[in-house]
Amino acid sequence: MKKIMVTSAEKLGPIRDLHGVGGGPVTNHFVYDATEDFRAAGIPYCRTHDIEYPFGSGEFVDIHCIFRDFEKDENDPASYSFTFTDEYLKAIVNAGAKPFYRLGATIEHQPIKLYIHPPKDFAKWGRICSRIIAHYNDGWANGFHMGIEYWELWNEPDIAACWTGTPEQFIGLYAAAAPIIKKEHPEVKVGGCAFSTPVSALTEQWLSAVRDRGLPMDFFSWHQYFNDPHRLKALSGQTDALLEKYGFGDTESIFDEWNYVCEWRRNLQRCYDLHTTAFECAFMAAALSELQDTRVSKAMYYDVQLGFAASWNGVFRPAPEESHAAARRPERRPGYYALYYWNELKKLGTQVRAETDDPDLYVTAAVGTNGQAAVLVSYYNDDARWNQAPPPAAEIRLQMSGNPACTAYIVEGDRINEPVMLRDGILRLEGNSCALIRTAAE
């Protein structure tokens, strides 16, 4: 029998905002609206990258969608087209989340690239970014006072589908834009740069330039697709060591794009299929538990849109069409409950020590001021990725002070968020499944 030991008296710190997502609650040109689901899961941040792919659909978020003619005057409100981005960000705020705004361009997979080239004038590009910030935070150009805090410069400049220039050109772009933004908007956080891997020749070169030139950098953002959540502690540790090496040991580490991939070049469709099942929920919950024990301050799962990113979306699926005119609420996939359960821990607030005697169990526990406790359990092992046998069903004994009565909410197979009373503290789980165990309030 596997064991989980929870020590409620040993408090470790706050449960962090790790259940952010890529994309907002409205998707497919406002056809689908998951506002209520976002609110229920307490989604803290929505990263605005690859919105309405491809090319931001000509209207959303990307610099070329908002400032369509680079020859125009960047100080003239008439040079900007904010309309659909306004609606998109308002929907994020209305759902109780905060935009995490990526300044730049959507990924381009086609052979002829259109918008991921180095801008003609780096300083002008920076001033355009500053005017966009002014629109959403300072009311400029009939704008808003959204108080958007995080502004990320570009996305994955280390891959050819996102940046056609040289490393030196990208450093030049950041060196021109970041100081302009920070000077005109000292209250915001500027950084980046959403690197596809945290430790590389480019990240070293970029961090060296940021340090040597005294450039502003309030956060360092990075990505990873993986199948073994145990890797996250090592990756985060390597990222921390890199930041420390260049004098940024206290800088926020933000993990703002992640999902399950076993191998990029072998049967990727198999990965997509797993995204739709309880397997994905177990994977996501395991990843969140591992991240909680790192220095990562925020994380954002990729992705919850129902267009281009639908293959990556383990959170929502399209709902049957009932009305041609009305926005439809998408249906929840099993992965939604990893985010929902994490929010239940977040609402309790304080992480407490939870240990297990099995490497296939991933556990995070939290307590609230009312004495209630909750334990997120993922029983996950990726040996099943190519149709091999999943981990065998297991009985798990929960050991907690006072042996309180507990209810487990289970996601396994076709059982989605199904409540089960624990008997003698024993939970039975199938392989690659997830559960949230809750005690009653005192």
Secondary structure, 3 states (H helix, E strand, C coil): CEEEEEEEEEEEEECCEEEEEECCCEECCCCEECHHHHHHHCCCEEECCCCCCCHHHHCCCCHHHHCCCCCCCCCCHHHCCCHHHHHHHHHHHHCCCEEEEEECCCCCCCCCCCCCCCCCCHHHHHHHHHHHHHHHHCCCCCCCCCCCCEEEECCCCCCCCCCCCCHHHHHHHHHHHHHHHHHHCCCCEEEEEEECCCCCHHHHHHHHHHHHHCCCCCEEEEEEEECCCCHHHHHHHHHHHHHHHCCCCCCEEEEEEEEECCCCCCCHHHHHHHHCCHHHHHHHHHHHHHHHCCCCCEEEECCCCCCHHHHHCCCEECCCCCCCCCCECCEECCCHHHHHHHHHHHHHCEEEEEEECCCCEEEEEEECCCCCEEEEEEECCHHHCCCCCCCCCEEEEEEECCCCCEEEEEEECCEEEEEEECECCEEEECCCEEEEEEECCC
